[in-house]
Amino acid sequence: RDQPRSRGLGDVYKRQYQAFTKIVSQYKESISQIECPILMLHGTSDEVIAPSSSSHAYKKIPVQKKRLIYIEGAKHRMLYDGRMEQTVFTIIEQMLENRIF
């Protein structure tokens, strides 16, 4: 009996990318309906999403309490790379304590 052919990681990434882009296209206009404070963090060395993408999204957010911070040298998975966690969590803590806006 034939064993099912396993798919390569390329197939997995392709499906993840397709699912992600579908979600983004469905909900990207929702950004103009945000009513709560927003903190956006983006790494300047993000290898997945260009930092300019966050800038474009930031401009569409209608609330006054919003902040976009670029983390110098951070990559896409900045919370998991072993270098940026403390910096990022400090910024998040400051936001939650209302010291960012």
Backbone torsions as a table, in degrees:
resi	resn	phi	psi	omega
1	ARG	NA	135.1	-178.0
2	ASP	-71.7	138.5	173.8
3	GLN	-81.6	143.8	176.2
4	PRO	-61.4	139.4	179.4
5	ARG	-73.4	124.5	179.1
6	SER	-77.5	145.1	179.6
7	ARG	-89.0	148.3	179.2
8	GLY	-79.4	168.5	178.8
9	LEU	-61.4	-29.2	178.0
10	GLY	-58.9	-39.5	177.6
11	ASP	-65.6	-40.5	179.7
12	VAL	-63.6	-49.0	-179.7
13	TYR	-62.3	-38.8	179.6
14	LYS	-62.5	-44.8	179.2
15	ARG	-65.7	-39.8	177.9
16	GLN	-63.4	-43.5	179.5
17	TYR	-63.1	-43.5	179.0
18	GLN	-62.9	-42.0	178.4
19	ALA	-65.1	-42.6	179.8
20	PHE	-63.0	-47.7	-179.0
21	THR	-65.6	-32.4	176.3
22	LYS	-64.2	-45.0	179.2
23	ILE	-63.4	-45.1	179.9
24	VAL	-60.1	-46.1	-178.6
25	SER	-66.2	-32.0	179.5
26	GLN	-72.3	-33.5	-169.7
27	TYR	-117.0	2.1	-175.2
28	LYS	-62.7	-29.5	178.6
29	GLU	-75.9	-17.5	179.6
30	SER	-64.9	-19.2	-178.0
31	ILE	-59.4	-28.3	-179.6
32	SER	-75.4	-5.1	-179.9
33	GLN	-104.4	5.0	-179.4
34	ILE	-66.0	136.0	-178.4
35	GLU	-124.3	0.1	-177.5
36	CYS	-109.8	163.0	175.9
37	PRO	-58.5	144.0	-176.3
38	ILE	-128.9	131.7	171.3
39	LEU	-119.4	121.6	177.0
40	MET	-114.4	129.6	176.6
41	LEU	-119.2	132.2	-179.4
42	HIS	-140.2	132.0	177.7
43	GLY	-78.0	138.2	179.0
44	THR	-70.9	-16.7	178.3
45	SER	-109.7	26.1	179.2
46	ASP	-60.7	122.1	-177.5
47	GLU	-93.4	-0.6	-177.5
48	VAL	-109.7	-47.9	-176.8
49	ILE	-125.1	128.8	-179.1
50	ALA	-64.1	137.7	177.6
51	PRO	-55.0	-28.9	179.0
52	SER	-63.3	-25.2	177.4
53	SER	-61.6	-41.5	177.6
54	SER	-66.8	-37.1	178.4
55	SER	-62.0	-43.2	178.5
56	HIS	-63.9	-44.3	179.6
57	ALA	-64.7	-42.5	-179.1
58	TYR	-56.9	-42.0	-179.0
59	LYS	-64.4	-23.6	-178.5
60	LYS	-88.0	-9.2	-178.6
61	ILE	-80.4	122.2	-171.8
62	PRO	-82.3	-11.7	-174.8
63	VAL	-76.8	154.9	177.9
64	GLN	-77.0	-37.9	-179.0
65	LYS	-84.6	86.7	178.0
66	LYS	-146.1	150.8	-179.7
67	ARG	-150.9	132.6	174.3
68	LEU	-114.2	120.9	-179.5
69	ILE	-121.7	126.4	174.6
70	TYR	-92.5	128.6	179.6
71	ILE	-96.7	111.2	-175.9
72	GLU	-59.6	124.5	176.4
73	GLY	81.5	-5.6	-178.3
74	ALA	-75.9	144.9	177.7
75	LYS	-98.7	-175.2	-175.6
76	HIS	-60.2	-42.7	-179.0
77	ARG	-97.5	54.8	-173.6
78	MET	-61.8	-23.6	179.2
79	LEU	-80.1	-8.6	-174.5
80	TYR	-124.4	7.7	-173.9
81	ASP	-92.3	-1.3	177.7
82	GLY	81.0	2.3	-178.2
83	ARG	-122.6	-32.7	-168.7
84	MET	-108.0	-4.3	-173.3
85	GLU	-55.4	-48.7	-176.3
86	GLN	-62.3	-43.3	178.7
87	THR	-60.2	-48.8	-177.4
88	VAL	-65.2	-45.9	-178.6
89	PHE	-67.2	-31.1	174.8
90	THR	-64.4	-43.3	178.5
91	ILE	-64.2	-43.3	179.0
92	ILE	-62.5	-42.4	178.1
93	GLU	-60.5	-43.3	178.3
94	GLN	-62.0	-38.1	177.9
95	MET	-64.2	-46.0	-178.6
96	LEU	-65.6	-27.0	176.4
97	GLU	-88.8	8.1	177.5
98	ASN	62.4	35.0	179.0
99	ARG	-105.3	3.7	-178.1
100	ILE	-94.0	-36.4	-172.0
101	PHE	-89.1	NA	NA
